[in-house]
Structure formats: C-alpha cells, structure tokens
Amino acid sequence: GENVEQHPSTLSVQEGDSAVIKCTYSDSASNYFPWYKQELGKRPQLIIDIRSNVGEKKDQRIAVTLNKTAKHFSLHITETQPEDSAVYFCAASTRTALIFGKGTTLSVSS
Amino acid sequence: KAGVTQTPRYLIKTRGQQVTLSCSPISGHRSVSWYQQTPGQGLQFLFEYFSETQRNKGNFPGRFSGRQFSNSRSEMNVSTLELGDSALYLCASSSGGGYGQETQYFGPGTRLLVL
C-alpha cells in the first residue's frame, strides 16, 4: 500500500530562520499532497496543499514544492516565528484516502 | 458552517470492554474518514465512509469497525479493547466527490485511555 516517509522527525530553529520538511511517497498515482499543522491539544489544520499538475505553490511565508519524478515534496517556512511551533504532517492521496507521514515537531525559539 | 464535531471528547475504559465514538461532519459533507493518532506513529488511517458505504479500509484488526448513517454522521466501534488502543481518534470530513483528493477537515478528536 501507499507509504509516506517524513523527515526530520524533530526540527529546532531560531526565530527568523527557515525550516524545511521533506516527504517521499510510494504510489505513483498519488496526485494530491496536503500539509497539516497541529498545535498542542488541537486538531490538525490544513495549511497548504498542492496537486500534481503544479510544481510549486506559495502562501505568504509558506511554500510547498513537488517533484513527481522523484516522488517527493517539501514544505518550506521562511522567517519562522514562535507561533509556527507545532507538529506538521504531510500526506499523499490514494484512490480514496489520505496517507499521512509520522509528523515533524518544529520548535522555534526566540 | 459548523465544524466537525466528535463525542465524547474523553473516555476511560478497561481492557476487554468495547467503545463507540461518534463523528458529525460539516453540513453537506458526505465523506468521513477515521484516524488513530499515537505518539511517534502519526495519523494512521482506519477507514473511510461515503454515502453509508465503506470505500476504503486501513490495516487495522477486525475489532475496529465503523458505519455511517443517512445523515452522514459516522460511528466507529472498537471491541475487546487492548492497552495499545489508547490513542487520540480523529475523524475528518470532506465533500466526498474527490475520492481522497480533496481537503479534509478534522474534528477535535476523542482521547481514549484503556486501563
């Protein structure tokens, strides 16, 4: 079945630095790749997504890139702020489900 | 629109018991997916329902089951609880027409503790 690998599992940065989280997937038929942010004690919230007909998408300080040939996609956060501290999950679609990576705990220190 | 709701929010059960969790999707959404979240394992897919039919199932034992009602509300049941079933159970809803390729909106989760 579909498998999604996510790295790193933890990431610590200084405020203002950039953070990059990488994911690889196994199902070449996957064509939808969302990223979710989960703050402590809260539900996961969609922050950005990308579809296979697009190579890059930006939303203010957040960007996602997709390389379908290599079957990997990445989340880039620039100018990190303490409120970016959370667990981030990537996911890849199968025919009827989203398969999630195991998450990256991002800590931004001021 | 009101968001996805789940009840109860917290549950404490003992081994061998069974439990039923409920999920009410966003109005108009016909797809409900269930996930188990444990530390270090991320979000593991349990199953997905659309129009009262299970369309997909993850790699969980038969003790985990679910159903969906005509109003799209969904329940999941875990029988013969084991200590390892302690987790946060999340449901997510989507419109359903996109076959897993559309935004899923999560509920707050039900935290289950098995003693």
Interface residues (C-beta under 8 A of the other chain):
Chain A: G1 Q6 N31 Y32 P34 Y36 K42 R43 P44 Q45 L46 D49 R51 F89 A91 S93 T94 R95 T96 A97 L98 I99 F100 G101 K102 G103
Chain B: S33 Y35 G40 Q41 G42 L43 Q44 F45 E48 F50 R55 N56 G58 N59 L90 G98 Y99 G100 Q101 E102 T103 Q104 Y105 F106 G107 P108 G109
